[in-house]
């Protein structure tokens, strides 16, 4: 069982987390598509803060002695998932960026040749 | 057959015009060339413009893989039958262009690689680098069953079907060995022809010892991953 203090801190932290997330969304500096993982992680933390017994159950399930350590590993897992999705997004962006540069170069050459013909 | 020589160039203001002249003088007559200026920071672009050379000017630096792929896209768009990669740094000699084309014209190969190590003449690279190249050669042999000696050679010719393939998808990070593996896994017929290369004539090489070791590790990993992820395509024997 995690301490009452930690539970309160968690609730507070999750609240700040969601306010920040919503602010960024509202300002449109975050795409909803890329925020889903953040929102899922937040919901997970919220559920755990409200029902801390879940942590005891989960810790016992995967063989962790301290429920707080189970909490850390869950947070760690969420962070890794978000990082992986970020790498995937960057890779996709990189590919699109490359294709754009190539098309621009091909078009620029074509324009140059057309101007020469005039 | 329409033949295009793709010349990737990054900061080659001293060598690029020599390379172009070499291609026009020593290459087969009907041959055309295309320089890919990969966002050079020196005067490569103005040199090309003043000479009214045929060149593409990439707006951002894509690296050798992305640059060469742009050349393949050009070859595809303008209906070339054969595309040849030919370095813009003066290491390659245009008198071998015909040798590279010949096996494709005879229909004996899909990919032809100019190899320094078949007749062991000309600039042979240093001992350690040779060791690395031999290791990569063995690794590629293991991964796709194709034996290529000079896997890092940037002098290579491909036929129309490989142009289509490379225009759509070309290795970005370590393109020379990875492209051979990709072609081998696709069931392409790969042939090596003997060529001689020169040492760099000017400019600065992008290779140093620490980077070379790092390069070897990264390339090996990339090749193994490539094999594991994409596997072999169904082989059609004819």
Interface residues (C-beta under 8 A of the other chain):
Chain A: X97 X98 X101 X102 X104 X105 X106 X108 X109 X116
Chain B: X36 X52 X54 X55 X56 X57 X58 X59 X60 X62 X66 X69 X70 X73 X74 X77 X172
